[in-house]
Amino acid sequence: MSRDSLSPLPFAHLLKNPSSQHDKDGPMVSIPLNVLAELLNRPKKLYTLEEVAEILQCEKKFLNKFRENGQLIVLKIGSLVRIKEEDLNCFLENHKELSIHDEVLS
């Protein structure tokens, strides 16, 4: 696989060579459906452990406990550790406690 095929934006070549169609905002670009589907399935955000600790207002070592026991799913790329937004949301949902108000409503 060549380095060019690992571009972070698989349709970047389309943006450099837009079609001749234009609208009021400028050139229109046709994006193949398979490329669009891939883009829609990409994680919206990747967080570092430090960013998640800041969001949750906790220490990084607190998050490492959940990471070590498999409750917090992380991506490891070499020495980099990242957390997908949807995995963070899932983690938070799994650790949500019902309040008295929630129990009365159900």
C-alpha positions as CSV (number, residue, x, y, z in Angstrom):
1,M,0.0,0.0,0.0
2,S,1.5,3.3,-1.0
3,R,1.7,6.3,1.4
4,D,-0.7,8.2,-0.9
5,S,-3.4,5.7,-0.3
6,L,-3.2,6.4,3.5
7,S,-4.4,10.0,3.1
8,P,-6.5,11.1,6.0
9,L,-9.1,12.4,3.5
10,P,-9.7,9.7,0.9
11,F,-11.4,12.3,-1.4
12,A,-8.7,15.0,-1.1
13,H,-7.9,14.6,-4.8
14,L,-11.5,15.6,-5.6
15,L,-11.1,18.8,-3.6
16,K,-7.9,19.8,-5.5
17,N,-9.7,19.2,-8.9
18,P,-13.3,20.3,-8.4
19,S,-15.7,19.7,-11.2
20,S,-16.8,22.5,-13.5
21,Q,-20.2,22.7,-11.7
22,H,-20.6,25.8,-9.5
23,D,-23.3,27.1,-7.2
24,K,-23.5,30.5,-5.4
25,D,-20.9,29.4,-2.8
26,G,-18.3,28.2,-5.4
27,P,-17.3,24.9,-7.0
28,M,-19.3,21.8,-6.2
29,V,-17.5,18.6,-5.6
30,S,-18.9,15.1,-6.3
31,I,-18.1,12.6,-3.5
32,P,-18.6,8.9,-4.3
33,L,-21.1,7.3,-2.0
34,N,-18.6,4.7,-0.6
35,V,-16.3,7.6,0.4
36,L,-19.2,9.5,2.0
37,A,-20.2,6.4,3.9
38,E,-16.7,6.0,5.2
39,L,-16.5,9.6,6.3
40,L,-19.9,9.3,8.2
41,N,-18.6,6.2,10.0
42,R,-15.5,7.8,11.2
43,P,-15.2,8.8,14.9
44,K,-16.3,12.4,15.4
45,K,-13.5,13.1,17.9
46,L,-10.6,11.4,19.5
47,Y,-9.6,12.4,23.0
48,T,-6.4,12.0,24.9
49,L,-6.6,10.6,28.5
50,E,-5.7,14.1,29.7
51,E,-8.7,15.6,27.8
52,V,-11.1,13.0,29.2
53,A,-9.7,13.6,32.7
54,E,-10.3,17.4,32.2
55,I,-13.9,16.7,30.9
56,L,-14.7,14.4,33.9
57,Q,-12.8,16.6,36.3
58,C,-10.7,13.7,37.6
59,E,-7.2,12.5,37.7
60,K,-5.7,10.6,34.8
61,K,-4.7,7.7,37.1
62,F,-8.4,7.3,38.0
63,L,-9.2,6.7,34.3
64,N,-6.3,4.3,34.0
65,K,-8.0,2.0,36.5
66,F,-11.0,1.7,34.2
67,R,-8.7,1.4,31.2
68,E,-6.8,-1.5,32.8
69,N,-10.0,-3.5,33.7
70,G,-11.5,-3.0,30.2
71,Q,-14.3,-0.7,31.2
72,L,-12.9,2.3,29.2
73,I,-12.1,1.3,25.7
74,V,-9.0,3.0,24.2
75,L,-7.1,3.0,20.9
76,K,-3.4,2.4,21.1
77,I,-1.3,3.6,18.2
78,G,2.3,3.0,19.2
79,S,2.7,4.9,22.4
80,L,-0.3,7.1,21.7
81,V,-3.6,6.4,23.6
82,R,-6.8,7.9,22.3
83,I,-10.5,7.5,23.2
84,K,-13.2,7.7,20.6
85,E,-16.1,10.0,21.4
86,E,-18.6,7.2,21.1
87,D,-16.6,5.0,23.5
88,L,-16.5,7.8,26.0
89,N,-20.2,8.2,25.7
90,C,-20.7,4.5,26.1
91,F,-18.5,4.5,29.2
92,L,-20.5,7.4,30.8
93,E,-23.8,5.7,30.0
94,N,-22.6,2.4,31.6
95,H,-21.6,4.3,34.8
96,K,-24.7,6.4,35.0
97,E,-26.6,6.1,38.3
98,L,-30.3,6.7,38.6
99,S,-31.3,9.6,40.7
100,I,-34.5,9.5,42.9
101,H,-36.2,11.6,40.2
102,D,-35.3,9.0,37.5
103,E,-36.7,6.2,39.6
104,V,-40.0,8.0,40.2
105,L,-40.5,8.5,36.4
106,S,-40.0,4.9,35.5
